Amino acid sequence: MQPQPVIAVLAGNEPVHGLAALEQVAEVRITGAAGLPEALAGADILYLWDFFADGVRQAWPAADSLQWIHVPAAGVDKLLFPELVASDVVLTNARGIFDRAMAEHVLGAVLHFAKDFGRAAAQQQQRQWQRYPTTDLAGASVLVAGTGSIGRCTAALLTAVGMRVQGLGRTARTGDPDFGTVHASEDFAPVAGNFDYVVLAAPLTPATRKMLGRDVLAAMKPTAVLVNVGRGALADEAALEDALRAGKLAGAALDVFETEPLPGHSGLWELPNVLVTPHLSGDANKQLPALAQQFADNLDAWKAGRPLMNVVDKNLGFVAS
């Protein structure tokens, strides 16, 4: 009989969904970051249920038998330290689970600014009845940076409400089924001024870090709105704050930040043209059963010797389509 795999599970404060089922088919070691080195010794698989937790790189020397790491999240940038990238350990993520929730978050953020719900909330607090102008989504133009599954789901939803959507990706192309036109990332600044909304939904890699810099911000329309649901470091946060303060950008809906939680001293908190949300666009709590099932399905494949789903190209930093 084939021995059961040994799975080290890095757990946080939330219960590990699907744990009872896993314990029927594997030796499961539940641990926090402090106990991770001990849990990794002899483990075949590392399951990062608490995908915000740190400590994997510090515990890496103890990973003497590790073959596979699964992250129940879309972004894997925190894990791509040189030792892991150079190793034979397979890395998988939760591609596909968060797409719809994040697309809905983007749509909500766009509506927040188009219909000026921020002003409505402020007037309500003051018991003021005062009409104000709003804008329509139909016909508005959107550039979605990131042409993976999240970006494509976002494009489909925004297209469904009548917005004109194009993409920004590694290579320029036309005839894309979801975006029509995809611009090359290197052309971000030259094309940014053509859009009413810019959405950042790309993975964080060396190529995308601070892709929204001062050059792109300077090229954007002063009436444009930025929505970032990717990673905080996709944008030059200091440059973004400067542009927002100077009125060079109409607004920004930010779900992710260079430092999380967003420090209390950050000037982004106080800006009336900024919507701050605490990294919740994926609506992870409602996705927990799906995340658990995705890992269970991949574990079945791993045990049977079948190819794993959602294998991350560790050199690129994402699942290559």
N, C-alpha and C positions, 0 to 999 in steps of 0.2 A: 504493500500500500504506500502511495506517495505521501511523504510527510506534509503536514499542514504548513502553509507559509506563515512566516512571522511578520506581523504588521505592527510597526510603531505608529501610534496615533498621537499627534501633537494636538491636544485638546485645550480649549479655553474654558470660559465660564458657562458656555452653552452646552447642553447635552449633545452627545454625538448621535445623530440620527442613524438608524440602521445598525446600531452597535450589537444588539442581540443576534441579528442575522449573521454579522461578521464573525462573532464568537463561535458560531456553529461550524465555520469552515476554515478558521485560521486561529493561530495563537495571537491574541491582541494585547498589546502593551500600551495602556493609556498613560500619558505623561504630560507634564507641563514643560516649559523651556528648560528649567533647572535639571530635570531628570532625563532630558533627551539623549545625552551621550550614553547613559546606561541602557536606555530603551533601544537605541540604534545598534548596539553591539549584537551581532548575529542576526539582525533583522533583514528580511528580504525587501520589504516595502515600507516606505514612509508616507503616511497619509496625513496631510497638513489640514486637519479639520479647522483649526484656528488659523486661517490663512493670513491674518494680520500679524501673527506672532513672529518674533525674531528668534534667533538662536541656532538655525540650521548650520550656518557656516562655522560657528564656534564648535558645534558638536560633530562636524564632518569627520575629523580623524577617527571617531569611533565607528564610522559606517563601514565596517569591514566586509559585509556581505550584501550590501544594498544593491538592488537591481532596478528599482522603480520608485519614483516620487510622484504622488498625485496631489495637485493643488485644486481644491474646489473653488476656484476663482478664475477670472479671465486673465488678469495680469500676472505675470511671473517674474517681473523685473527684479524684485527683491531677492530672488533665488539664484540669479545667474552670476554667481561668483565664479572666478576662474577654475577652481578645483572641480566644481560640478560640471561646468561647460566642457572641460577636458576629459571628463570621465565617461565611462560607458553606461552610466545610470540613465535610464529613460525618464523623461519628464512629461507628464500629461497635465492638462488643465480642464476647466469646466466650460469649454467653448459651447455655446448654444443655449446654456441655461439662463443666462441673464439678458439675452438679447431683447426680448419684448419689454421687460420691465425698464430697461435703460432707454429704449426707444420712446416709451411712454413718458419717461422723465424728461427727455429732450423736448417732446411735444409740449409738455406742461410748462417747461421753462420758456419756450418760444411764445406760448400763449400768455404767460405772465407779463412779458414785455410788450407784446403786440396789443394786449388789452389793458395794459398798465394796472394790473391788479395790485401792485405795490401802492400806487396812489389811492386806489379804492380802500385798501386796508387802513392807510394813514387817515383818510377822510372819515372813515367809520369811527376810528378812535376819537376823533374830534367832533363827531356828530355833525359833519358837514355834508350838505346835499349840494354837490357842485359837479356839473357835467364836464367832461374833458374829452379830447379827441383820442381815437384809437386807430389802429391799422388792421388791415385784413391779412390773413395768411395766404389766401389764394393769389397766385402770381408772384409772391415773394420768392427771392432766390436764396438758396442755401448751399454752402460748401461743407461737405462732411469729410473731415480728415480722418482717414481710417476706413479701408474698404474690406475689412473682415466681416464676420457675421454680425457683430453689433452695429457697425456702420451700415450694413445692407438692410438690416431690419429697420434701422432709423430712417434710411432713405425711403423704404417702402411706406412707412407710416406717414412721413411728411409729404410724400407724393400723393398719398390718398386724400389729404386735406387740401390739395391743390397747389402745393409749393413746387417750385422748380429746383430740382436737386441735382448737383454734380458732386463728384468725388475727388479726393486727393489721395494718391497712393504712390507706391514706389516707381511705377512706370505709367507714362501717359498712354491713353488709348481711347478709342471711341467705340460706340456700339455695346457698351457694358449693359447687361440686362437690368441692373438696378439703378445705375447712375447715368447711363447714356455716355457722358463724357467724364473721363477720369484724368485729372491733371497730375503731373509729376510733382512730388514733394518739393523738389528743388525750385519749382515755379510758384511756390506758395505766395510770396510777396507780389509777383507780377499779376496774379489773378485775384488776389484777395479783395481788391477794390470793386469787383464785379458783383459782390454778394451782400445781401441784407443780413444774413446770419451766417456765422461760422461755427461749426460744431467740431470739437476735438474728441475723437473716439478711437484714436490710434493706440497701439501698445507702446509702452515706454522702452525705447532701445537707444543705443548711442546715436543712431541716425535721426531719431525723433525728439530727443531731449532738447527742450527749448526751441522746438520748431516754430512756435509762435513767439518771435522775438520783436525787437523794436522796428525792424524793417517791415515785417508783416503788419504790425499795429499801425505804422505810419501809412501803409497803403490802404487800410480798411476805410470804409465810409464812416464819417462821424456819426451817422445814423445807424450803424451796424451794431449787432449784438453778438457776443461770444457766449457759447455754451461749452463747458468742459466737463465731460463725464469719463475721460480717459485716465490720465494721471496728472497730478499737479505740475510735475516737472516738464510736461509737454509745453508749458508756457513759461516765459520769463516773467515771474510773478511781480517783480519790482517794476519792470517796464509796463506790465499790464495795469498795475495800480496807478502809475504815473499817467497813462493814457486815459484812464477812467476819471481821474481827478481833473485833468485838463480838458475834459469834454471831447476828446478825440475819438471816443467810442461811446455809444449811447448806453450800453449796459453790458453786464456779464452775469451769467448764471453759473456758479462754480460749485461743483460737488466734490472736487478733489483739489489738494493743495500740496505745495512743496513739503511742508511740515504738517503732519496730522497727529492729534487734533490741531486745528488752526489756532495759533497762539493768540492769547487775549490782547496782546499789544499790536497785532496786525491791523493795519489801516483799512483792510478790506471789510472788516466788521461794520465800520461806520459809514461806508459810502452808500448813499440812497439808491444809486444805480447798480448795486450789486445784490444778487440773491445768493446767500450762502446756505448750502445744505451739507450735512455731515457724512459724506461718502455713503449715500444710501440709494443711489440711482438703480442699483441692481436689486433692491428690495429683497435682500438676502434671506430674511427670516421666513418669507413665504416660499422661498426656493429650497429650503433645507431638505425636505423629502426627495425632491428631484436630484439634488446634489448627492444624497446618499445612494439613490438608485443608480445614478451614473457611475459611481465608484464600484458598486456591486457588480454591475454589468461588465465593467472593465476588468474587475478581479476574475470573473468567470472566464473572460477571454485570456487573461494572463495564465491562469491555471491550465487552460486547455492548449496553450501554446499558439493561440491566434493573435493576430496583430492587435495592438491596443488602439483605442480611439483617442483622438485629440493629442497626438504626440507633438510636443513642441520642438521646433528646430532651435536648438540651444544657441546656435550662432546668430540666427535671425531674431530670436526672442519672442516668437509667436508660432502658432500652428499655421504652417504654410498651406495655402489652398492649392 
